[in-house]
Amino acid sequence: MEANGFIGGIWILWKDTVQIEIMNVFPQYVHGRAQEEGSTKWLYFTVVYGSPQVTKRKELWDRLAALNPGNMEAWMLDGDFNATLRLEEKQGANRGNGTSKGFQDFIFNSELMVVEFRGSESTWKRENLWKILDRFLFNEKWAALYPMSIVTHLDRVGSDHCPLLFHSPKITGRTSERPFRFIAAWKNTQNFQASTRFSKPKSTAGTVQSSAISENEEAIACKKIYSERLVQLDAELRTQSDEVLEQEKSLWIQKSRQQWIRHGDKTRASSMLTPCTEGGRTTPQNSSSKTVNGARTKTNYELWQ
């Protein structure tokens, strides 16, 4: 989707091994689905660039809710939503109320979850004001397929937004059963501790524990490889960024010199040509008339004329 000046604009790039189908395009989002090579399952995605205008974002929440494929299909949303969920996601001057109720209601009604992140505490920063405006969301089906999903906030380069790196390794060997998730509200229910303390394990506890340990080791190995590659990639990008910025600096220095050569230093030139009166003629202040063999020579000012 093309940008409108410096506002909006969404690019979607993919590998040849992934099939992409764009289903819906709106000025604030692009919606579609992807299918991996060798898979028959479609993964739904929505890339968002929320408008900075509150009235337009209200329309965005309604349209996104209508795109929801339901919990039977995996759905992920990502991008710049231009909205915050909690007061803690905004710090600095002009903090205001710092939250968007429309955004909160959309996430709650759509039964979406915010993907855990690591790195910088903010995704947008300008002077002493910072916010979390960019994020990834997914539904329960996506969480079941990719339970190890995580987002990394990378360093800002040439923008007040930081890029987000989403990683969702698929753990092999899992059963088709839904994964267990602890709900914090359970702690407030009556007899919760007693019922969990004296619950008897099933006969398959040993098998389940062994499978869990194996899956955990595999996840740690994947995470370690990913972290090492991320550090290496970060170093490479920093080096390339320094080279590009140095080239851009040299280019602008060269352009500024060309402008000086073309137009000259007008202030200095005008001060050098400040006229004064000498014998009824206009001559520069620092110039003088000379007589050679009885003939008067021209002044510098006269030569310039």
Summary of the structure (lengths in Angstrom):
residues: 305
radius of gyration: 32.7
end to end distance: 58.5
largest distance: 126.5
contacts: 720
relative contact order: 0.06
helix: 37%
strand: 24%
